[in-house]
């Protein structure tokens, strides 16, 4: 799949779209967003909350944007848990939690499924181990300098 790059050259005429995070079996919506190019830099801005990212490479700008969404959700969680969130911050956290939770659950399920599919490694087949023979080593025989 080819990544479609934004063609707009100003924020006023920005391309509208959505930013998704790839999950194990499907993509998950993180934010409605707008995107444009300022010279050699791609800019992404959420149209739902205060997150922005920019980079000369569009895929890198997307990665920064996604990381910032997760960081923002974490910060909002801390505010909500401490009882310090405004009504708007609490509403934004609920929206993000509804979007992020299914992604986290799918990733966790995929990890558990992968662990179940992996064959159990037998201890003897490892790349190095030591097994005691049960007989004491004799210190009376000198080692040869072969």
N, C-alpha and C positions, 0 to 999 in steps of 0.2 A: 504494500500500500504506500503510495506516494503522499508525503505530507504536503498539504496545500498551504503555501506561504501567503501571508497577508499582502495585499497590493496597495492598500491605502497609504498615503504619505503624510497624513495629518490626523490628529486625534479627532478633529471635527468631522472628518469623513471616514473614520475608522471602520474596519470590517467587523461585523458582529458575528459572534460564534460562541462556542462552549469549550471549556477545558475539561478533559476527561483523564482519569488515571486508569491505566491498564490493570485489570485484575486477571486472575487465573483463567476465567472462562468468558469474560466480557469486560467492557469498559464501564467505568462509573463516573457519572457527572460530578464534578467538583464545583464548577462555577460557570455562570454566564459571563462572557468576557468580550472585550473589544481588542482589536490588534491593529497595529499600523507600523510603518517603517519610518524612522527618522534618520535619514542619511544611510549609514551602514548598520544601524542598530534597529533590531526588532523590539517593539514594546507591546506588552500584554497588560491589560488592566481589567480587573473584575468589575462588572457592572452591578454587582450585588453587595460588595463590601470592599474595604480599603486594602487591596492587595495589588501590587504592581511588580512586574519583572521586565528586565531588558537585557539583551545580549546581541552580539553580532551574528550568532547562530540561532536560528529560530527554535531548533530542538533544545538547545541549552536554555533559552529563555523559558520554554515550556517547563523544563525540569526545575528551574529556579522558582517559577510560579507555583508549581505543585508543592515543592518543599515549603514555600512560604504559606500556602493554604494550611498545611498540616501544622506548621509552627503557630499560625494564627489560631487555629482550632485549639491547640494545646494551651495557649495563653488565655483564650476565652474560658476554657475549662477551669483553669486555676482561679479566674475571677469569679466564675459562677460558684465553685466549691467554697471559696472564701466568703461568699455573700456580698462581694464588691462589684458585681456586674450591673451595668445599667439595664433597663428593659430591652433596649436595642441590642446590646451585647449578648444578653441571654437568648434573645430570639435568633440572632445570628449563630450562636453556638448550637441551638437546637437544630437549625437548618443544616449546618455542617455535620453535626453528629448523625443526622438521618442519612446523609450522603456517604459519610466515611465508614460508619458502622458496617454496612453490608460488604464493603471492600475488605475491611479488616477480618470479618467473619469468613469470607471466601478465601482469603489468603491463609488464615489459620486452618481451615478445613483442607486446603490443598497441601499444606505442610504436613498435617496428620496423615492424609492419604498417601503422601510420598513416603513417609516413615513406615507405614504398613506395607507398602509395595517392596521396599528394600529388603533383600534377603538378609537374614540375621548372619552376622559374621561369626564364624566359630573362632574360639580363642586360639586354637592351634594354627589357624590359617593366617594369623597376623604377620606383620612384617618383622617381627622381632619380639621374642619373649624368652623368659628363662623359667625352666621347671626344675625344681629340686628333685634329685634322684632318690633321696631317702637314705643314702649311705654317706658317712662322713668322709671328707677328703683326707687323704693321707699326706701328712707333712714330712714323712720320713724319706720320701723318694725325691732326690734332687732333680730339678728341671734341667734338661740338656740344653745346650746352647746351639742346637741344630742349626 
